[in-house]
Amino acid sequence: MKKLLLIIGLLGAASLALSSCIKDEVEDKYKDWRRANNDWFNEQMSNTSYYTTVTAPWDPNGKVLVHWYNDTMLTCANLKPLYSSTVDVKYRGMLYDATPFDSSYLNTKPALGIARLQVGSASLIEGWSLGLMQMHVGDSCRIVVPYTMGYGSYSQGKVIKPFSTLIFDIKLQDIYAYEVKP
C-alpha cells in the first residue's frame, strides 16, 4: 500500500513538473507577441476619450474596453442582456494587428449574418460576456478584450495565438431570450 501511494505521489509530482515546463515553453515562445499585445492594449486603455473601461464585477482585475459607434441616447431605453440571456448579434473578430479570425456575416441560421449566443455560456470568453452586458439592443460597439479575459495562454485555432488581445465589432440585434429559466 505504501508503494502504491509513493508511486501515485511521484506520478503527480512528475505531471506538475511537466505542465510547468510546457507553460514556461509557451511563455518563452510567445514573449514578444505577449509584450506587443499588452503594449497595444495599454495604449488603447489610456485613450479615455475613445474607450470606456469596464471592470468585471466577478474579477476586479478583469477589464475590457468598449467604444460605442452609435448615439447611446437613442438606445438607452432598450433592454440590456443579462448573464443568462440569449442574444442575436452580428460581429467581426480580429487580432490587435487587424488579422481577422471570425465573423457572423457568413452565418445563415438563425438568420443571415446573425449569431445566436447565450451571454454567460462556457463557450464564450469572459470579455465577450462582460462587453455584451454593457450594450442595449440596437447598439454597435467595439470591444477590446485583453488575453486575460480571452483565451489566456492558450491558442485557439490557427490564427489566435496565446496571449492575444482580441477586438470585436458587435451589433446587438435582439435579445432572443431575456432570461433562461432554471
N, C-alpha and C positions, 0 to 999 in steps of 0.2 A: 504494500500500500504506500509506503514512504517513497519507494522508487517511482511509482506512478505519479505521485504528487510532485516529485522532483522533476520528472520529465515534462509534466504539464507546465510547471513554472518556467523551465528552460525554454520550452516552445513559445510561451507567452512573451518572455523577455526577448527572444530572437525576433519575433514578429514585430514588437515595438521598435527594436533597433533598425529593422529593415524598413519599416514605414517612415521612420525619422530620416533615414538615408535618402529615400525616394523623395521626401518633401524637400530636403536640402538640395537635391539634384535639380528639382523643378525650379526652386527659387534661384539657384545659380544660373540655370539656362535662360530664364526669363527676367533676369535682373534689370537689363536695360529697358525692356518692354515695360516692366512694372514701374520703373522710375519715370519713363515718358508718360505713361498713363496717369500716374499720381501728380506729376507736374502739371499736365494739362487740366486735370480735374481741379487742382488747387487754384490754377489761373482762372478757370471759369467761376469758381466759388467766390473769388474776390470781385467778380463783376456783379455787384449787388444791384446795379440799376437794370440789369437784364434778367438775372435769375433770382428766384426766391429759394432759399434753403429750407428744406422741410426735414425735420428730425422725426425719426420713428418713435412712437410712444413706447414701444416694446424694447427699444435699444437706443439709449441716449447718444451713442457713438455712430448710429446708423443714420446717414443723411443722403438725400438726393437733391438735385437741383431741378426746379421747374420754371419754365417760361411759357406764359400763355400767349398764343398768337392772336386770339380773339379778344374782343372787349368783354371782360368778365361781368360787366354791369348788365349785359344783355342775357346772360345765362345764370346769374346768381340766384334766381328764383327756382331754377330747375333742380331736380334731385341729384344728390351725390351718392355714389355707390357705397355700400357697407362692405366690410371684410367678407361677409357671407353672400354678397350679391353676385349675380351672373350678368355680365355686360357684353354688349356688342360694340366692337371697336374696329377702326381702320388704323393700321400702323405700318411704319417702316423702322427697321432697326439697323444701326450701323456702329462701327467702332469709332473711337475718338478721331482716327485719321480718315474718316468718311468711307471706310470699306463697308459695303452693305453686307448684311448677313441674314436678314429675314424681312418678310413683308406679308401683309394680309391681302395685298392687292391681287394676288393670283388665286385666292380662295373663291370657290363658287357656292359653298354652303357655310352658314345658313343663308347667305345672300352674297352677291358679287362683291368681292373686296372686304367682306366682313369676317372677323374672327369673334367667336363667342367663347368667353373665358370666365371662369369663376375667380373673383378677385383674390381670395385667400387660398387658392389651390396650391398644393405642393408642387405643381408643375410650373408655377410662376415664380420668378425670382422676387425677393423681398422688395427691391426697388420699384418693380412694376406695381406691386400691390400698394405700396405707400404712395406712389405717384397717382395711380388711378383714384384713390380715395380723396385726393385733393381736387378732382375735376367734377364739374357739373355736366349733365347731359348737354351736348352741343359744343363743349369746349374742345379746342385744339391746342395741344401742348407739346413742348419738347421736354422730355425727362432725361436727365443725365444721371446715370447710375454708376457709382464707383464700384470697383471689383468686390469690395466688402459687402455690398448689397446686391451683387450679381452672382457670378459663378465662382467667386473667390479664387483659389489657387488651382482651379480645375479648368481644363479646356472643354469646349462644347462644340462638337462638330469639327469641321476643317478650318473654319475661319476664326472662331473665338478662342484665343489663346488664354492661358492662365493670367490672372491679374488684369483683365481687360475692363476698361471703362466703356460702358455701353450707352448709346444715345438712341432714344426712341421718339419719333414724331408720331403722336397719337391723337386721334379724334374719337371722343366718346360719343358714339351714335345713339345708344339707348341702354337702358337697364332692362334686360330681358326678365330677370327675376330679382326683385329688390332684396329679398332675404330668403335664404334656404331654410326650410323648416327642419328642426332636429328630428 
